[in-house]
């Protein structure tokens, strides 16, 4: 049995040229990943080859060690949308199965990279590993490449601050509400996508109408509870917003929610998909003694969210 391959774009690979390929999970498609993508794009252009990215769905750990599988920074749909802006010619999503998890590195190279993708040059990140038990590291791949006739190049780490960018570092930042650090590593704001559903209508009654968001992807990493300065990206445009995420202790018995208040916006958007870009964590979720006290705090939150987003150099 061989691995199942499906194309993200375009639907198939022409056979008129060899390829420059990179392989990896690419969760987050962060700045370190972009350095690899830029390298294969430039090498493909210089050598008149095709540029190809190979990635996996689901995350390999969900098959190999599901108890250790991390929450996703990017869902498959988000990853495809981001990769579509990369300038690469082809993206290949391989269904990661138990069968594929047992492939030795050489078998993966021969069956996927050589037979199907005609690799002539392989570019990987400095911490790359694949194949059974991640035994396919840079040294192993160089040996295989020398034997089978393709070159292997390793892209060094990309630093943000004093540390290297990695998906693990970004997950830790998001899980702790450090949205500015996450954006520094990603090269863009961390985001979630949700469908607008009907809620209890309390926000409108308090003078702050909100869009209640349902995030369908259970494996997506959600930031911790709190109030956030955000931007809401709708079909009709992008708006400054304040987001409540988590419990609602002021209203006894109300379930946790994700509620987005868009500034200078008052349209019905039920059923619409909205992307929320996180700018900054403003404060924790707090209980209030009265609705009036909550309203006063919401006014302060909205004013602060507007200042934070308007003054943020990352959004120009």
N, C-alpha and C positions, 0 to 999 in steps of 0.2 A: 504493500500500500504506500502511495506517495502523498506528499503534502498537497493540500487544496490551496490554489492560488486564485485570487480575484483582483481585478484591476480597479483602482480608484479613478484614474484617468491616465491617458485615454484607454479605450477598451482592449487594446492589444499592443504588443511590441513588434515593430517592423524588424525584419531580419537583414536589413541592408547594411547595418553598422554594428560594431561592437559597443560595449557599454562601460561606463564608469558607475559603479554601484556603491551604495552604502546600506548597511543593515543595522537595525536596532529597534527598540521599543518606542523611542522618541516620545515618551509621555511628557506632555507640556510643550514640546517643540520649543525649547528655551534657547538662550543665547549660545550655549555650548553646542546645541544641535545645529543652530543656524551656521556656526562656523564650519561644521562638516558639510552642510548643504551647499554653502558658498564654494567650498573647495571642490566638490564633485561637479558643480555647475561650471566652474572655471576650467577644470581639467578636461571636461567633456568638450567644451567649446574649443580649447586649444588643440585637441587631438582629433576633432571631428568624430566624436563618439556620442552616444545617447547617454543622458544623465538619468539614473534610476534610483529611487529609494525603495527599500524593502522593509516593511514593518509588520507587526503582528496584532491580531485580534482574536481572542481576548489577550490581556496581559499574560505573559508566560507563567507567572507565579500563580495565577488562578487555576492553572492546570497542574503544575508541578507541586506547589506547596500552597494550597488555597488559604490556609490559616495565616500565611505571611503575605498574602497579596495586598499591595497598598491601594488605597483609594486613588482614583484617577484624577490627574490634573486636567487631562483632555479626554473627552469621550471620543469614540471613533469618528462621529460626525464633526466634532470640533477640530480634530486632527486633520481631517480631509480639507476643511475650510481653510485652516492655517497653511497647510502644505500647498494649496492651490495658489498661494501668493509667493511661493518660494522660487519660482522660475525654473523648477525642474521639469523635464519632459514627461517623466513617468513616475507614478507611485503605485506600488504593489502591496496589497494587504494579504498576508498569508494567514489562514485560519490555524491558530495554534492549538494542536490536539495532543493527546497522549502519544500518538504515533510519532508526531514531529518531535516531541520532547525526548524521544529515544534516539534521534538521529545523532550520529557522531559528526563532528565538524566537517570532515572530508566528504561525507555523504551529502550533507546539506549543500556544500559548495558544488559538488559534481551535479546533483540532480536539479538544484534550483538556480544557482548563480551561473553555472556553465551551460547546462543543457537548455534551460528555459530563457536565461537572460543574456547569455553570451558575454559574460564579464571579461574585460581585458584589464581593468584596474579596479581595485577595491579600496575604498577610503573608510576608515573607522575612527571613532573617538578613542581617546587615550585609555578609557576604562572599559572598553568594549569586551564582551564575552558572549558566546552563543554556542549552541550545540549541547549535547548531553552534559549536565552538571556545569554548564558554562565553560567547558574545557577549551573552546575555541577562542583563545586570546590572540594578541598581536603576533607573538612569536610563532604560535601554531599556524596562524594564517599565512605568515611569511613563508614558512616551510611548505605549506600546501601550494601557495602561489608559485614558488620557485619550481615545484614539481609539475604543476599543471599549466604554467605559462601565463600567469597574470601578476601584475605588480600590486603591492600592498602599501598604503600610506596611512600613517597615524597622525591625527590632528591633536595638538596639545590642548590642555584645559583652558577654558576662558574664565577669568576671574571677575568677580563683582565684589568690590571692597577688598577684603583681605582673604577671601575664600573662593574656591572654585565653584562655578555654577554647576548644580546637579539637580535632578528631579527630587532626590531625597531632601536636599536643603530647601527647595521650594515648598515641598509638602509640609515641612516643619514650620516654615514661615506662615503659610496659610492657616495651618491648624492652630497657630498661636495668635492669629489676627494681625500679623505683621505684613500688611498688604503692600506697603512701600518696598520692603525688601523683596517680596515675591515679584513685584513688577520690575525691579532692578535686574533680577535674574532672568525673568521671562523676556524682557524687552518690550512688554506690553502689560496692561493691567490683567490681573487674574479675573476670570469671569465665570459666571454660571448662566445657564439658560433655563427659563421656566415658562410654562403655559399659564396665561392669566385665567384664573377660575373665580367663581363667586365666593365671597367670604361672608362675614357677619355684618358688614356695612358699618362697623364702628368708626373707622377712620373718617368716613364722610360725615358721620354724625358729630364728630369732634372738630370738623372743619379742615381735615387733612385727608382727602380721598386717597385710597391706596389700591394698587393692583396686587391681588393675592396671587403669588406664584407657586405653581406646582412643578418641582424638579423631578422628572420621570426617571432619570438615570440614577439608580440606587448606588452605583459604584463611584459616582462623582464625589470628589472631596468638597465638602461644604465648610466655609469658614465658621468659627465659633459664634455662639450667640452674642448679639450686640447691636448697636446702632452704627451704621456706616454711611460715609459720604460716597456716592456712587454716580455713575452715569447709566441711564437706561437707553438701550439701543432698540428702537422700534422700526417698523417698516417705513414710517413717515419721518423719521429723524432721530436725533440723539438729544437727550435732555438730562440736565442736572437732577439728581435725586437724593433722597434720604431713605435708607433701607432699614427696616426692623427685621431682625433674624433671631428666631428663638421663642422662648416662652413669653406669655403675656400676664405677668403676675398681678397687675392692677385689676384684671377682670377674672375673677375666680371661675374655674371650670373651663376657661377658653384654652383650646389646644395650641401648641407652638405653631408659628407661622412664619412665612417669608412675605413681608408686605413692603411694597415699593411705592413711595410718594414721589411723583414727578413734579418738579417745580415748573410753573408757567404752563401747565398742561391740564386739560379737563375734558378728555374724550373717553368714550366707551371703547375699551379694547379687550373685552371678554373673548377668549378663544385665541388670542394672538400670542405668538411666541416672542418673548422679550429676553434680550441679553443684558445682564447686569455686569458692568465693569466696576470693580472695587477700587476706590481711591484711598480711603483711610478709615480705620476703625475710630469712631468718635467717643464711644462710652459703652459700658456694660448695660445690659437690660436691668432696670430697677423697678421696684413696686412704688406706687404713688397712693397717697391717702385719699385722693379725690380726682375726679375727671378734670377739674379745673387745674389742678397741679400738673397733671399729665399734659394738658393742652399748652400750658406755659413752657414746659420742658420741650414739647414738640416744636414750638415756635423757635426756641433757642437752637434745637437740633437742625432745623431746616435752614436757619440763618447761617449756622456754622458750616453746613454741608455746601451751601452756595459759595461761601468764601473759600473753602478748601478746594473745591473743584475749579472755581474760576481762577484761583491763584496758582494752581498746579501746573508747572512747566511741562509735565508729561502730556497734557491735553491742550494742544494748540491748534 
